[in-house]
């Protein structure tokens, strides 16, 4: 080999070379071998070195005594070298330009660096180590106190530290070395089974051993640029840093702690250290965490996201005074904290009586999600809830003992002294758009009876499996339009004066889903005082999806005068399990459904009519208006409605010009599906009934005789007819158009 052959090399990539045992072996002397001990120029220009899939590689340099500077090396990657046990940098190596070091899948490697090499790593920025199952130390332990003191100035440029699947590693860096990590920005420690500490060796965590040393030296860890700290799947980690060692994290923005069951409270206390913390997550099986103790002088003004889950002994999160520091908290997610009793721990009731309510608010909170916290009885006090002016989404799911969303037990007592009037005045959630309550078996009220919430921007209301909740009456109250009467506590939305000019404002709820709640009615509109005017103002509801399930007390969906309500966006109605409901559409809404596409009705035992067309005068008015009731209705499904005798009657076939799918099942009294008005059909002989129908399913209908008198399904309709003994399709004629006239053949 030419003695200068390796001196100009810039990049070296070796992959899947099964016979290579070391990069340079200077112990073999032949007449043609180069004595690298005589020169420092070997690899002196090398910038990039990558070794992958070298399964016989044991070490890089077999003779650590030879001279090799590596002074220009910037990136070193070692991956999938199953026998690699020693990097063995030469003692004379100067890794002063190394910026990126990534080592993975080296299962017999026990350490990375000797202390003397660490002192040369002045520009190292990225250190990534993964799947090195035998790794015990990143820096080999030596009894050199002088080294320890000197090393505080090493690794000053390190920005990114990632350690994953190194199951024999017990700690990352010594405290002394951690003091020098002034550029560290991102720490990610994942799935290291034996890891006990992040910063500090076993000795350094033993206060008795190091007590005399710490009395002489001011030991603290200051990581001024650390913005992300992620600790995940570390079953044996017990501390992040020593108890006696102050830690400052002034720029920490995101903290994620997942599956660290032995991590105590003090290690998660970021309060004094992280004044810029924006996102803090404690998640998954932190079984020994019993509080998140934020110090009284904590400055958490930059915390925006807080997520905590799987902490079964956690009882509370904040003391009331610390809420004042959460100026920018936007997202709060809590889940599977089975012993949680309070989100905010209150020492006494003085904080409830304060007149300076603005100091108690979470004014930037946008998203609130609480799930499977089975001992929580309420979410926020009314004093705090008054300030939730940015709240847009609330999701409360599966909290079995929750009785109230807003308001403590005392605040729900009507005689709570001198407190109600202030709450009635100030409690508003004007930006709330999405409200989801589900599987809350003990929920009694959302807020106290004396509150008048104003939800002008509510778009989605989902209330499912809340069997004790009967008073939803104030959820959608338009408080500017009138006051609720105390006798109507089981109506979802009651508007008491439809003549007021303010009625031209929309009710903006777009999605309404109620399941397993005790409601008697959904929408009711009353005339109220006319105030000198008899003009009926058109009321627009923006709702587009309505789902009503398992409502055993429901008597009506819509109630009010005819011709004033416009449901211009409603496209999907599903009603299931409402045994007391007799009518779906009243005259209030039958002509105001231009976008309805899906109508699905099932398990309504008392249902007698889908549409109530009113008296003869109202029916005549409907005919004369020539207004189409269901111009876009394409799907009709009716199942298990045993008092229903006809699905639609006294309507012209022109109302169903878009119908494509018809399914009727297990309705024992139905004798026909449509009873189109003969008078209306005779006026328009050109109209072919149900001309767009493509799929028909008629199943278990013992009294069904016909779809419509004299109507026969076309041959191109996909038909499923089962257990309909009185229905005989062959008896009916097929309507066919000849020129301008419809005839039956």
Helices and strands as residue ranges (DSSP letters): E 11-15, E 22-24, G 36-38, E 48-52, E 59-61, E 75-79, E 100-104, E 111-113, H 115-118, E 126-130, E 137-139, H 145-150, G 151-153, E 160-164, H 175-178, E 186-190, H 207-216, E 220-222, E 228-232, E 246-248, E 254-258, H 265-268, E 279-283, E 305-309, E 318-319, G 320-325, E 331-335, E 344-345, H 350-353, G 357-360, E 367-371, H 382-385, E 393-397, G 410-412, H 420-426, E 434-438, E 460-464, G 479-481, E 491-495, G 501-504, E 511-515, E 521-525, E 539-540, E 545-549, E 556-559, E 565-566, E 572-576, E 583-585, E 598-602, E 609-611, H 616-625, E 635-639, E 646-649, G 653-656, E 661-665, E 672-675, H 678-683, E 695-699, E 718-722, G 729-731, E 735-738, E 741-744
